[in-house]
Amino acid sequence: MRRIGFLSIALATVVAVGCDNNRRATTTNGAGEPAAVGTAGEADRSKVSNEDKSFVNELAVANMAEVELGKMAIERSTNAEVKKFGQMMVDDHTAAGDKLKAVASQHNVPVPAALDDTHIDLRDKLAKLQGADFDREYMNAMVDGHEAVSGKLESRIDRADLGKWKTEMADRISGKKVEERGQVVAVLPEKSDNPVTTSINQWAAEVYPTVQAHLESAKAIDSALKKRTTN
């Protein structure tokens, strides 16, 4: 478990650096601040698109699922790292979900109150398992789930510097020395002239570093559990 312990520390650094860089870049570049528009056309630009509604719905459900499944992990797992991961899911996805709800409420975007069928099926499947069997299925689901969420978030992020950000974060996780630059490498939201889309994209950029850290942690724990099974 020494490798997982080291990874946990590295990932905590990644999240702290990633989120701090995002805040600094937002302040510097003014990201997240809708451009001023005239009265004519302002209503059209403020309309909630079907894409925005769908994104909010899917990510709100994903956050609810991670919280609910995380609570199951705390109760059903016998593995300290899995329990710790489950608690992280409860804490981080509760915070992310609350922020998304605030953005949605500000722009009158509907937010679902219950899980969808896919996540209900997953919850019911895991509810039948305990101990090591639960751990394997839960961590495998966490890898798949966070890969899916990461992909959805990336659709709302400016891709220009995303590759550089990923490289820098991968170097930090692996322990490589990262050259300190005068220019901040940050996750920035994709620009839009629609204030609703802008707010949603800003949320996506803010939570992306945390989701990526979750994904790397899930992969490490999942890999460790599979090695135990084969040994």
Residue frames as a rotation matrix with the C-alpha (Angstrom) as fourth column:
MET 1
0.563 0.827 0.000 0.00
0.827 -0.563 0.000 0.00
0.000 0.000 -1.000 0.00
ARG 2
-0.099 -0.675 -0.731 3.08
0.571 -0.640 0.514 2.25
-0.815 -0.367 0.449 0.12
ARG 3
-0.831 -0.208 0.517 2.63
0.557 -0.314 0.769 3.18
0.003 0.926 0.376 -3.56
ILE 4
0.075 0.949 0.307 -1.00
0.778 -0.248 0.577 4.20
0.623 0.196 -0.757 -2.98
GLY 5
0.497 0.058 -0.866 0.02
0.762 -0.506 0.403 6.28
-0.415 -0.861 -0.296 0.03
PHE 6
-0.572 -0.769 -0.287 2.58
0.462 -0.591 0.661 8.17
-0.678 0.245 0.693 -2.05
LEU 7
-0.668 0.384 0.637 0.04
0.620 -0.186 0.762 8.64
0.411 0.904 -0.113 -4.82
SER 8
0.382 0.866 -0.323 -2.47
0.905 -0.280 0.320 10.10
0.187 -0.414 -0.891 -2.36
ILE 9
0.134 -0.429 -0.893 0.04
0.513 -0.741 0.433 12.77
-0.848 -0.517 0.121 -1.33
ALA 10
-0.848 -0.506 0.160 0.93
0.368 -0.343 0.864 13.52
-0.382 0.791 0.477 -4.95
LEU 11
-0.353 0.805 0.477 -2.72
0.786 -0.022 0.618 13.77
0.508 0.593 -0.625 -5.95
ALA 12
0.471 0.479 -0.741 -3.45
0.823 -0.541 0.174 16.14
-0.318 -0.691 -0.649 -3.08
THR 13
-0.365 -0.695 -0.620 -0.70
0.284 -0.717 0.637 18.36
-0.887 0.056 0.459 -4.45
VAL 14
-0.841 0.084 0.534 -2.15
0.535 -0.014 0.845 18.11
0.079 0.996 -0.033 -7.96
VAL 15
0.161 0.986 0.053 -5.60
0.931 -0.169 0.324 19.20
0.329 -0.003 -0.944 -6.78
ALA 16
0.391 -0.053 -0.919 -4.19
0.608 -0.735 0.301 22.08
-0.692 -0.676 -0.255 -4.73
VAL 17
-0.638 -0.713 -0.291 -1.96
0.205 -0.521 0.829 23.31
-0.743 0.469 0.478 -7.56
GLY 18
-0.707 0.398 0.585 -4.62
0.675 0.131 0.726 22.79
0.213 0.908 -0.361 -10.23
CYS 19
0.352 0.921 -0.166 -7.33
0.926 -0.317 0.207 24.63
0.138 -0.226 -0.964 -8.34
ASP 20
0.210 -0.357 -0.910 -5.00
0.436 -0.799 0.414 27.46
-0.875 -0.483 -0.012 -7.31
ASN 21
-0.833 -0.542 0.114 -3.83
0.305 -0.278 0.911 27.88
-0.462 0.793 0.397 -10.91
ASN 22
-0.317 0.807 0.499 -7.45
0.878 0.051 0.476 27.99
0.358 0.589 -0.725 -12.08
ARG 23
0.558 0.545 -0.626 -8.32
0.768 -0.624 0.142 30.75
-0.313 -0.560 -0.767 -9.59
ARG 24
-0.138 -0.706 -0.695 -5.26
0.231 -0.705 0.671 32.79
-0.963 -0.068 0.260 -10.53
ALA 25
-0.875 -0.193 0.444 -5.85
0.454 -0.007 0.891 32.37
-0.169 0.981 0.094 -14.25
THR 26
0.053 0.978 0.203 -9.51
0.973 -0.096 0.211 33.30
0.225 0.186 -0.956 -13.87
THR 27
0.489 0.069 -0.870 -8.52
0.524 -0.820 0.229 36.48
-0.697 -0.568 -0.437 -12.06
THR 28
-0.467 -0.811 -0.352 -5.88
0.128 -0.456 0.880 37.33
-0.875 0.366 0.317 -14.66
ASN 29
-0.959 0.002 0.283 -7.84
0.282 0.103 0.954 36.47
-0.027 0.995 -0.100 -17.78
GLY 30
-0.619 0.782 -0.072 -11.32
-0.723 -0.603 -0.336 37.40
-0.306 -0.156 0.939 -16.60
ALA 31
-0.786 0.342 -0.515 -12.62
-0.069 0.780 0.622 33.93
0.615 0.524 -0.589 -17.45
GLY 32
-0.539 0.667 -0.514 -16.15
0.840 0.474 -0.265 33.32
0.067 -0.574 -0.816 -16.31
GLU 33
-0.404 0.408 -0.818 -17.20
0.152 -0.852 -0.500 36.94
-0.902 -0.327 0.282 -16.72
PRO 34
0.185 0.549 0.815 -19.76
0.905 0.229 -0.359 37.23
-0.384 0.804 -0.455 -19.53
ALA 35
-0.839 -0.468 0.278 -19.04
0.544 -0.737 0.401 39.91
0.018 0.487 0.873 -22.07
ALA 36
-0.472 0.672 -0.571 -21.31
-0.016 -0.654 -0.756 42.92
-0.881 -0.348 0.320 -21.88
VAL 37
-0.706 0.331 0.627 -24.13
0.706 0.249 0.663 42.83
0.063 0.910 -0.409 -24.41
GLY 38
-0.878 0.450 0.163 -26.71
-0.416 -0.886 0.202 45.31
0.235 0.109 0.966 -25.49
THR 39
-0.363 0.830 0.423 -30.36
-0.587 0.149 -0.796 45.02
-0.724 -0.538 0.433 -24.57
ALA 40
0.585 0.531 -0.613 -31.19
-0.808 0.313 -0.500 43.74
-0.073 0.788 0.612 -28.04
GLY 41
0.282 -0.439 -0.853 -30.15
-0.382 0.764 -0.519 40.13
0.880 0.472 0.048 -28.22
GLU 42
-0.557 -0.526 0.642 -29.41
-0.779 0.063 -0.624 39.82
0.288 -0.848 -0.445 -24.51
ALA 43
0.235 0.741 0.629 -32.46
-0.839 0.481 -0.254 37.61
-0.491 -0.468 0.735 -23.95
ASP 44
0.844 0.062 -0.533 -31.45
-0.415 0.704 -0.576 35.30
0.340 0.707 0.620 -26.79
ARG 45
-0.072 -0.977 -0.198 -27.91
-0.426 0.210 -0.880 34.98
0.902 0.021 -0.432 -25.45
SER 46
-0.584 -0.115 0.804 -29.24
-0.812 0.070 -0.579 34.11
0.011 -0.991 -0.134 -22.01
LYS 47
0.515 0.810 -0.280 -31.43
-0.811 0.566 0.147 31.25
0.278 0.152 0.949 -23.21
VAL 48
-0.084 -0.476 0.875 -30.72
-0.657 0.687 0.310 27.84
-0.749 -0.549 -0.371 -21.73
SER 49
-0.186 -0.060 -0.981 -29.75
-0.931 0.328 0.157 25.48
0.313 0.943 -0.117 -24.55
ASN 50
0.855 0.488 -0.176 -30.68
-0.440 0.862 0.251 21.81
0.275 -0.137 0.952 -24.67
GLU 51
0.229 -0.869 -0.440 -26.96
0.205 0.484 -0.850 21.02
0.952 0.104 0.289 -24.51
ASP 52
-0.582 -0.426 0.692 -26.62
-0.509 -0.472 -0.719 22.95
0.634 -0.771 0.058 -21.25
LYS 53
0.306 0.788 0.534 -29.71
-0.947 0.196 0.254 21.26
0.096 -0.583 0.806 -19.78
SER 54
0.835 0.000 -0.550 -28.40
-0.110 0.980 -0.168 17.83
0.538 0.201 0.818 -20.74
PHE 55
-0.162 -0.983 -0.081 -24.93
0.061 0.072 -0.996 18.54
0.985 -0.166 0.048 -19.34
VAL 56
-0.444 0.061 0.894 -26.28
-0.821 -0.428 -0.379 19.78
0.359 -0.902 0.240 -16.00
ASN 57
0.638 0.761 0.122 -28.62
-0.758 0.590 0.278 16.77
0.139 -0.270 0.953 -15.76
GLU 58
0.671 -0.407 -0.620 -25.85
0.102 0.879 -0.466 14.24
0.735 0.250 0.631 -16.47
LEU 59
-0.397 -0.910 0.119 -23.28
0.026 -0.140 -0.990 15.81
0.917 -0.390 0.079 -14.15
ALA 60
-0.172 0.430 0.886 -25.79
-0.942 -0.336 -0.020 16.33
0.290 -0.838 0.463 -11.34
VAL 61
0.858 0.489 -0.161 -26.73
-0.448 0.863 0.232 12.65
0.252 -0.127 0.959 -11.53
ALA 62
0.309 -0.834 -0.457 -23.05
0.243 0.534 -0.810 11.65
0.919 0.139 0.368 -11.60
ASN 63
-0.531 -0.497 0.687 -22.36
-0.474 -0.497 -0.726 13.72
0.702 -0.711 0.028 -8.47
MET 64
0.273 0.726 0.631 -25.32
-0.958 0.146 0.246 12.19
0.086 -0.672 0.735 -6.64
ALA 65
0.857 0.043 -0.513 -24.20
-0.132 0.982 -0.139 8.71
0.498 0.187 0.847 -7.64
GLU 66
-0.105 -0.983 -0.153 -20.63
0.087 0.144 -0.986 9.24
0.991 -0.117 0.070 -6.43
VAL 67
-0.432 0.018 0.901 -21.91
-0.816 -0.432 -0.383 10.44
0.383 -0.902 0.202 -3.06
GLU 68
0.569 0.763 0.306 -24.33
-0.823 0.525 0.219 7.55
0.006 -0.377 0.926 -2.63
LEU 69
0.773 -0.337 -0.537 -21.85
0.083 0.893 -0.442 4.91
0.629 0.297 0.718 -3.78
GLY 70
-0.275 -0.901 0.335 -19.15
-0.262 -0.265 -0.928 6.49
0.925 -0.343 -0.163 -1.64
LYS 71
-0.044 0.361 0.931 -21.32
-0.996 -0.082 -0.015 6.00
0.071 -0.929 0.363 1.43
MET 72
0.919 0.364 -0.153 -21.75
-0.368 0.930 0.003 2.37
0.143 0.054 0.988 0.44
ALA 73
0.299 -0.896 -0.327 -17.97
0.063 0.361 -0.931 1.98
0.952 0.258 0.164 0.19
ILE 74
-0.397 -0.412 0.820 -17.52
-0.728 -0.403 -0.555 3.34
0.559 -0.817 -0.139 3.72
GLU 75
0.257 0.641 0.723 -20.06
-0.939 0.342 0.031 0.84
-0.228 -0.687 0.690 5.04
ARG 76
0.938 0.344 0.049 -19.30
-0.314 0.900 -0.302 -2.26
-0.148 0.267 0.952 2.96
SER 77
0.479 -0.822 -0.306 -15.57
-0.263 0.199 -0.944 -2.23
0.837 0.533 -0.121 2.23
THR 78
0.930 -0.298 -0.215 -12.99
0.323 0.385 0.865 -3.91
-0.176 -0.873 0.454 4.46
ASN 79
0.081 -0.917 0.391 -10.11
0.964 -0.028 -0.265 -2.11
0.254 0.398 0.881 2.71
ALA 80
0.052 -0.097 -0.994 -8.78
0.665 -0.739 0.107 1.08
-0.745 -0.667 0.026 4.32
GLU 81
-0.868 -0.446 -0.218 -7.85
0.135 -0.634 0.761 2.68
-0.478 0.632 0.611 0.98
VAL 82
-0.612 0.728 0.308 -11.27
0.555 0.118 0.823 1.94
0.563 0.675 -0.477 -0.52
LYS 83
0.258 0.696 -0.670 -12.99
0.965 -0.225 0.137 3.38
-0.056 -0.682 -0.729 2.55
LYS 84
-0.292 -0.476 -0.830 -10.79
0.416 -0.844 0.338 6.48
-0.861 -0.247 0.444 2.33
PHE 85
-0.978 -0.031 0.206 -11.62
0.207 -0.277 0.938 6.82
0.028 0.960 0.277 -1.37
GLY 86
-0.208 0.978 0.011 -15.32
0.850 0.175 0.497 6.48
0.485 0.113 -0.867 -0.59
GLN 87
0.230 0.245 -0.942 -15.11
0.797 -0.602 0.039 9.28
-0.558 -0.760 -0.334 1.98
MET 88
-0.722 -0.551 -0.418 -13.32
0.174 -0.729 0.662 11.45
-0.669 0.405 0.623 -0.57
MET 89
-0.760 0.517 0.395 -16.15
0.495 0.065 0.866 10.82
0.422 0.854 -0.305 -3.02
VAL 90
0.206 0.874 -0.441 -18.74
0.972 -0.131 0.193 11.88
0.111 -0.469 -0.876 -0.44
ASP 91
0.060 -0.251 -0.966 -16.84
0.549 -0.800 0.242 15.06
-0.834 -0.545 0.089 0.47
ASP 92
-0.795 -0.538 -0.280 -15.70
0.084 -0.555 0.828 16.21
-0.601 0.634 0.486 -2.98
HIS 93
-0.794 0.516 0.323 -18.80
0.448 0.136 0.884 15.32
0.412 0.846 -0.339 -4.96
THR 94
0.183 0.808 -0.560 -21.11
0.966 -0.253 -0.051 16.84
-0.183 -0.532 -0.827 -2.37
ALA 95
-0.144 -0.340 -0.929 -19.17
0.242 -0.922 0.300 20.09
-0.959 -0.182 0.215 -2.76
ALA 96
-0.968 -0.251 -0.003 -19.13
0.044 -0.183 0.982 19.85
-0.247 0.950 0.189 -6.57
GLY 97
-0.455 0.873 0.175 -22.84
0.828 0.343 0.444 19.01
0.328 0.347 -0.879 -6.66
ASP 98
0.215 0.519 -0.828 -23.73
0.792 -0.588 -0.163 21.96
-0.571 -0.621 -0.537 -4.43
LYS 99
-0.499 -0.479 -0.722 -21.76
-0.024 -0.826 0.564 24.33
-0.866 0.299 0.401 -6.66
LEU 100
-0.956 0.186 0.229 -23.45
0.264 0.192 0.945 22.97
0.132 0.964 -0.233 -9.77
LYS 101
-0.090 0.976 -0.198 -26.87
0.994 0.101 0.048 23.36
0.066 -0.192 -0.979 -8.14
ALA 102
0.025 0.039 -0.999 -26.04
0.440 -0.898 -0.024 26.99
-0.898 -0.439 -0.039 -7.33
VAL 103
-0.870 -0.367 -0.331 -25.07
-0.149 -0.444 0.884 27.67
-0.471 0.818 0.331 -10.96
ALA 104
-0.749 0.634 0.193 -28.20
0.568 0.464 0.680 25.91
0.342 0.618 -0.708 -12.21
SER 105
0.050 0.790 -0.611 -30.43
0.946 -0.234 -0.225 27.81
-0.320 -0.567 -0.759 -9.78
GLN 106
-0.384 -0.303 -0.872 -28.94
0.150 -0.953 0.264 31.13
-0.911 -0.029 0.411 -10.86
HIS 107
-0.830 -0.002 -0.557 -29.95
-0.528 -0.318 0.788 30.44
-0.179 0.948 0.263 -14.48
ASN 108
0.087 0.971 0.221 -33.15
-0.821 0.196 -0.537 28.45
-0.565 -0.135 0.814 -13.83
VAL 109
-0.321 -0.252 -0.913 -31.69
-0.734 0.675 0.071 25.21
0.599 0.693 -0.402 -15.19
PRO 110
0.713 0.674 0.191 -33.59
-0.646 0.526 0.554 22.16
0.273 -0.519 0.810 -13.90
VAL 111
-0.503 -0.858 0.108 -31.62
-0.809 0.423 -0.408 19.75
0.304 -0.292 -0.907 -11.69
PRO 112
0.074 0.546 -0.835 -32.68
-0.153 0.833 0.531 16.10
0.985 0.089 0.145 -11.22
ALA 113
0.204 0.100 0.974 -33.59
-0.956 -0.192 0.220 14.94
0.209 -0.976 0.057 -7.72
ALA 114
0.631 0.061 0.773 -32.90
-0.359 0.906 0.222 11.22
-0.688 -0.418 0.594 -8.23
LEU 115
-0.488 -0.854 0.179 -30.49
-0.314 0.363 0.877 8.83
-0.814 0.372 -0.446 -9.92
ASP 116
0.048 0.440 -0.897 -31.06
-0.997 0.080 -0.014 7.59
0.065 0.894 0.442 -13.45
ASP 117
0.902 0.432 0.001 -31.67
-0.432 0.901 0.031 3.93
0.012 -0.028 1.000 -14.29
THR 118
0.437 -0.811 -0.390 -28.01
-0.022 0.424 -0.905 3.24
0.899 0.404 0.167 -15.10
HIS 119
-0.517 -0.684 0.514 -26.78
-0.495 -0.251 -0.832 4.40
0.698 -0.685 -0.209 -11.71
ILE 120
0.259 0.676 0.690 -29.69
-0.962 0.244 0.122 2.73
-0.086 -0.695 0.714 -9.89
ASP 121
0.892 0.039 -0.450 -28.69
-0.178 0.946 -0.271 -0.58
0.415 0.321 0.851 -11.50
LEU 122
-0.062 -0.992 -0.107 -25.08
-0.030 0.109 -0.994 -0.06
0.998 -0.059 -0.037 -10.41
ARG 123
-0.376 -0.014 0.926 -26.14
-0.865 -0.352 -0.357 0.82
0.331 -0.936 0.121 -6.88
ASP 124
0.626 0.715 0.313 -28.37
-0.776 0.612 0.154 -2.25
-0.081 -0.339 0.937 -6.66
LYS 125
0.659 -0.475 -0.583 -25.57
0.000 0.775 -0.632 -4.48
0.752 0.416 0.511 -7.97
LEU 126
-0.400 -0.886 0.233 -23.08
-0.202 -0.163 -0.966 -3.18
0.894 -0.434 -0.114 -5.40
ALA 127
-0.026 0.488 0.872 -25.65
-0.970 -0.225 0.097 -3.45
0.244 -0.843 0.479 -2.60
LYS 128
0.901 0.383 -0.204 -25.50
-0.353 0.921 0.166 -7.24
0.251 -0.078 0.965 -2.97
LEU 129
0.365 -0.866 -0.340 -21.72
0.344 0.465 -0.816 -7.34
0.865 0.181 0.468 -2.38
GLN 130
0.981 -0.156 0.119 -19.48
-0.168 -0.348 0.922 -7.12
-0.103 -0.924 -0.367 0.67
GLY 131
0.490 -0.851 0.188 -15.76
0.070 0.253 0.965 -6.99
-0.869 -0.460 0.184 1.43
ALA 132
-0.525 -0.851 -0.010 -13.29
0.010 -0.018 1.000 -7.85
-0.851 0.524 0.018 -1.34
ASP 133
-0.355 0.472 0.807 -16.04
0.917 0.345 0.201 -8.57
-0.184 0.811 -0.555 -3.88
PHE 134
0.743 0.624 -0.242 -17.50
0.593 -0.781 -0.195 -5.12
-0.311 0.001 -0.950 -3.27
ASP 135
0.218 -0.747 -0.628 -14.07
-0.038 -0.650 0.759 -3.48
-0.975 -0.142 -0.171 -3.45
ARG 136
-0.677 -0.535 0.506 -13.28
0.421 0.282 0.862 -4.91
-0.603 0.797 0.035 -6.89
GLU 137
-0.085 0.729 0.679 -16.62
0.991 -0.009 0.134 -4.00
0.104 0.684 -0.722 -8.44
TYR 138
0.740 0.380 -0.554 -16.76
0.514 -0.852 0.102 -0.58
-0.433 -0.360 -0.826 -6.79
MET 139
0.010 -0.822 -0.569 -13.26
-0.048 -0.569 0.821 0.52
-0.999 0.019 -0.045 -7.82
ASN 140
-0.682 -0.171 0.711 -13.77
0.650 0.305 0.696 -0.77
-0.336 0.937 -0.097 -11.36
ALA 141
0.320 0.887 0.333 -16.97
0.942 -0.335 -0.015 1.30
0.098 0.319 -0.943 -11.53
MET 142
0.610 -0.149 -0.779 -15.11
0.280 -0.879 0.387 4.33
-0.742 -0.454 -0.494 -10.16
VAL 143
-0.565 -0.825 0.002 -12.52
0.220 -0.148 0.964 4.14
-0.795 0.546 0.265 -12.95
ASP 144
-0.516 0.436 0.737 -15.22
0.850 0.157 0.502 3.84
0.103 0.886 -0.452 -15.62
GLY 145
0.517 0.830 -0.209 -17.38
0.853 -0.521 0.039 6.54
-0.076 -0.199 -0.977 -14.04
HIS 146
0.384 -0.427 -0.819 -14.61
0.163 -0.842 0.515 9.09
-0.909 -0.331 -0.254 -13.65
GLU 147
-0.740 -0.573 0.353 -13.34
0.421 0.016 0.907 8.48
-0.525 0.819 0.229 -17.17
ALA 148
-0.147 0.789 0.596 -16.86
0.956 -0.040 0.289 9.24
0.252 0.613 -0.749 -18.44
VAL 149
0.726 0.422 -0.543 -17.21
0.598 -0.778 0.195 12.37
-0.340 -0.466 -0.817 -16.30
SER 150
-0.133 -0.876 -0.463 -13.75
0.254 -0.482 0.839 13.58
-0.958 -0.006 0.287 -17.29
GLY 151
-0.707 -0.101 0.700 -14.69
0.696 0.073 0.714 13.30
-0.123 0.992 0.019 -20.95
LYS 152
0.339 0.909 0.242 -17.87
0.905 -0.386 0.180 15.29
0.256 0.158 -0.954 -20.41
LEU 153
0.604 -0.170 -0.779 -15.98
0.391 -0.788 0.475 18.01
-0.695 -0.591 -0.409 -18.53
GLU 154
-0.469 -0.882 0.040 -13.34
0.429 -0.187 0.884 18.25
-0.772 0.432 0.466 -21.24
SER 155
-0.224 0.474 0.851 -16.07
0.954 -0.073 0.292 19.11
0.201 0.877 -0.436 -23.73
ARG 156
0.823 0.567 0.037 -16.54
0.530 -0.789 0.311 22.34
0.206 -0.236 -0.950 -21.73
ILE 157
0.495 -0.745 -0.447 -12.85
0.288 -0.344 0.894 23.21
-0.819 -0.572 0.045 -21.36
ASP 158
0.758 -0.363 -0.541 -10.55
-0.641 -0.570 -0.515 25.27
-0.121 0.737 -0.665 -23.55
ARG 159
0.921 -0.332 0.206 -8.30
0.344 0.939 -0.023 22.66
-0.185 0.092 0.978 -25.14
ALA 160
0.724 -0.659 0.205 -5.46
-0.240 -0.519 -0.820 25.05
0.647 0.544 -0.534 -25.98
ASP 161
-0.177 -0.828 0.532 -3.63
-0.841 -0.154 -0.519 24.56
0.512 -0.539 -0.669 -22.69
LEU 162
0.724 0.543 0.425 -5.30
-0.687 0.615 0.387 21.33
-0.051 -0.572 0.818 -21.54
GLY 163
0.785 -0.489 -0.382 -2.51
0.223 0.797 -0.561 19.17
0.578 0.355 0.735 -22.96
LYS 164
-0.208 -0.888 0.409 0.14
-0.172 -0.379 -0.910 21.24
0.963 -0.259 -0.074 -21.17
TRP 165
0.084 0.326 0.941 -1.84
-0.969 -0.193 0.154 21.01
0.232 -0.925 0.300 -17.94
LYS 166
0.946 0.319 -0.047 -2.11
-0.307 0.935 0.175 17.23
0.100 -0.151 0.983 -18.22
THR 167
0.399 -0.882 -0.253 1.63
0.285 0.381 -0.880 16.91
0.872 0.279 0.403 -18.84
GLU 168
-0.335 -0.530 0.779 2.48
-0.526 -0.581 -0.621 19.08
0.782 -0.618 -0.084 -15.85
MET 169
0.350 0.553 0.756 0.12
-0.936 0.185 0.298 17.22
0.025 -0.812 0.583 -13.54
ALA 170
0.931 -0.061 -0.360 1.40
-0.008 0.982 -0.187 13.83
0.365 0.177 0.914 -14.74
ASP 171
-0.009 -0.999 0.043 4.95
0.093 -0.043 -0.995 14.97
0.996 -0.005 0.094 -13.95
ARG 172
-0.236 -0.023 0.971 3.89
-0.864 -0.451 -0.221 16.05
0.444 -0.892 0.087 -10.46
ILE 173
0.763 0.589 0.266 2.20
-0.646 0.692 0.323 12.71
0.006 -0.418 0.908 -9.81
SER 174
0.797 -0.489 -0.354 5.24
0.275 0.816 -0.509 10.76
0.538 0.308 0.785 -11.00
GLY 175
0.714 -0.512 -0.477 7.52
0.479 -0.140 0.867 12.88
-0.511 -0.847 0.146 -8.83
LYS 176
0.035 -0.708 0.706 9.36
0.960 -0.172 -0.220 14.54
0.277 0.685 0.673 -11.68
LYS 177
-0.467 -0.262 -0.844 10.73
0.540 -0.841 -0.038 18.01
-0.700 -0.473 0.535 -11.07
VAL 178
0.414 0.697 0.586 8.38
0.909 -0.285 -0.302 20.54
-0.043 0.658 -0.752 -12.63
GLU 179
-0.685 -0.665 0.296 9.89
0.696 -0.718 -0.002 23.67
0.214 0.205 0.955 -14.08
GLU 180
0.010 0.678 -0.735 8.25
0.709 -0.523 -0.472 26.68
-0.705 -0.517 -0.486 -12.46
ARG 181
-0.396 -0.062 0.916 6.99
0.852 -0.398 0.341 29.01
0.344 0.915 0.210 -15.15
GLY 182
-0.966 0.089 -0.245 6.10
0.008 -0.929 -0.371 32.64
-0.260 -0.360 0.896 -14.95
GLN 183
-0.467 0.832 -0.298 2.94
-0.788 -0.240 0.567 31.85
0.400 0.500 0.768 -16.90
VAL 184
-0.381 0.414 0.827 0.28
-0.634 0.534 -0.559 29.82
-0.673 -0.737 0.059 -15.14
VAL 185
-0.828 0.245 -0.504 -0.80
-0.246 0.649 0.720 26.55
0.503 0.721 -0.477 -16.73
ALA 186
-0.680 0.664 0.310 -4.45
-0.422 -0.009 -0.906 26.30
-0.599 -0.747 0.287 -15.80
VAL 187
-0.644 0.626 0.439 -7.64
0.757 0.604 0.249 24.59
-0.110 0.492 -0.863 -16.83
LEU 188
-0.847 0.309 -0.432 -9.71
-0.290 -0.951 -0.112 27.28
-0.445 0.031 0.895 -18.50
PRO 189
-0.023 0.926 0.376 -13.38
0.261 0.369 -0.892 27.15
-0.965 0.078 -0.251 -19.51
GLU 190
-0.538 -0.026 0.842 -14.37
0.842 0.015 0.539 27.14
-0.026 1.000 0.014 -23.14
LYS 191
-0.890 0.149 -0.431 -15.47
-0.073 -0.979 -0.188 30.65
-0.450 -0.136 0.883 -24.09
SER 192
-0.381 0.837 0.392 -19.08
0.915 0.282 0.289 31.43
0.132 0.468 -0.874 -24.94
ASP 193
-0.879 0.145 0.454 -21.19
-0.104 -0.988 0.113 34.54
0.465 0.052 0.884 -25.48
ASN 194
0.259 0.952 -0.165 -24.05
-0.043 0.182 0.982 32.85
0.965 -0.248 0.088 -23.61
PRO 195
-0.218 -0.386 0.896 -23.79
-0.845 -0.385 -0.372 33.69
0.488 -0.838 -0.243 -19.88
VAL 196
0.720 0.504 0.477 -25.52
-0.668 0.688 0.282 30.42
-0.186 -0.522 0.832 -18.93
THR 197
0.873 -0.439 -0.212 -23.01
0.247 0.773 -0.585 28.35
0.421 0.458 0.783 -20.90
THR 198
0.064 -0.886 0.458 -20.16
-0.292 -0.456 -0.841 30.48
0.954 -0.080 -0.288 -19.56
SER 199
0.124 0.054 0.991 -21.15
-0.987 -0.096 0.129 29.77
0.102 -0.994 0.042 -15.94
ILE 200
0.925 0.264 0.273 -21.51
-0.290 0.955 0.060 26.05
-0.245 -0.135 0.960 -16.58
ASN 201
0.666 -0.739 -0.108 -18.18
0.220 0.332 -0.917 25.90
0.713 0.587 0.383 -18.39
GLN 202
-0.023 -0.661 0.750 -16.51
-0.691 -0.532 -0.490 27.74
0.723 -0.530 -0.444 -15.52
TRP 203
0.504 0.271 0.820 -17.84
-0.810 0.478 0.340 25.13
-0.300 -0.836 0.460 -13.09
ALA 204
0.992 -0.117 -0.039 -16.54
0.090 0.899 -0.429 22.35
0.085 0.422 0.902 -15.35
ALA 205
0.318 -0.934 0.163 -13.06
-0.040 -0.185 -0.982 23.91
0.947 0.306 -0.096 -15.43
GLU 206
0.037 -0.270 0.962 -13.01
-0.916 -0.393 -0.075 24.34
0.399 -0.879 -0.262 -11.66
VAL 207
0.573 0.267 0.775 -13.92
-0.662 0.707 0.246 20.73
-0.483 -0.655 0.582 -10.82
TYR 208
0.820 -0.217 -0.530 -11.84
-0.343 0.554 -0.758 19.10
0.459 0.804 0.379 -13.58
PRO 209
-0.214 -0.975 0.062 -8.55
-0.674 0.101 -0.732 18.91
0.707 -0.199 -0.679 -11.60
THR 210
-0.296 0.176 0.939 -10.35
-0.872 0.351 -0.341 17.17
-0.390 -0.920 0.049 -8.72
VAL 211
0.769 0.634 0.080 -12.04
-0.523 0.696 -0.491 14.68
-0.367 0.336 0.867 -11.04
GLN 212
0.519 -0.664 -0.538 -8.71
-0.439 0.333 -0.834 13.88
0.733 0.670 -0.119 -12.70
ALA 213
-0.489 -0.685 0.540 -7.14
-0.811 0.129 -0.571 13.30
0.321 -0.717 -0.619 -9.29
HIS 214
0.178 0.654 0.735 -10.02
-0.764 0.563 -0.316 10.97
-0.620 -0.505 0.600 -8.41
LEU 215
0.879 0.181 -0.441 -9.47
-0.457 0.585 -0.670 9.06
0.136 0.790 0.597 -11.65
GLU 216
0.015 -0.961 -0.277 -5.75
-0.552 0.223 -0.803 8.55
0.834 0.165 -0.527 -11.02
SER 217
-0.517 -0.147 0.844 -6.43
-0.848 0.223 -0.481 7.44
-0.118 -0.964 -0.240 -7.46
ALA 218
0.508 0.798 0.326 -9.17
-0.686 0.603 -0.407 5.05
-0.521 -0.017 0.853 -8.60
LYS 219
0.684 -0.321 -0.655 -6.85
-0.466 0.498 -0.731 3.51
0.561 0.805 0.191 -11.20
ALA 220
-0.378 -0.911 0.165 -4.12
-0.688 0.156 -0.709 2.96
0.620 -0.381 -0.686 -8.60
ILE 221
-0.352 0.322 0.879 -6.43
-0.795 0.392 -0.462 1.30
-0.493 -0.862 0.118 -6.09
ASP 222
0.729 0.667 -0.156 -8.14
-0.626 0.556 -0.547 -0.76
-0.278 0.497 0.822 -8.81
SER 223
0.359 -0.698 -0.619 -4.75
-0.540 0.386 -0.748 -1.97
0.762 0.602 -0.238 -10.06
ALA 224
-0.597 -0.602 0.530 -3.62
-0.762 0.219 -0.610 -2.88
0.251 -0.768 -0.589 -6.54
LEU 225
0.062 0.720 0.691 -6.79
-0.758 0.484 -0.437 -4.90
-0.649 -0.496 0.576 -5.94
LYS 226
0.835 0.248 -0.491 -6.40
-0.538 0.557 -0.633 -6.79
0.117 0.793 0.598 -9.21
LYS 227
-0.108 -0.953 -0.284 -2.78
-0.640 0.285 -0.714 -7.67
0.761 0.104 -0.640 -8.36
ARG 228
-0.496 -0.019 0.868 -3.94
-0.820 0.338 -0.462 -9.12
-0.284 -0.941 -0.183 -5.05
THR 229
0.542 0.819 0.188 -6.46
-0.669 0.557 -0.492 -11.28
-0.508 0.141 0.850 -6.89
THR 230
0.766 -0.272 -0.583 -3.88
-0.417 0.480 -0.772 -12.70
0.489 0.834 0.254 -9.31
ASN 231
-0.275 -0.944 0.182 -1.16
-0.760 0.097 -0.642 -13.30
0.589 -0.315 -0.744 -6.68
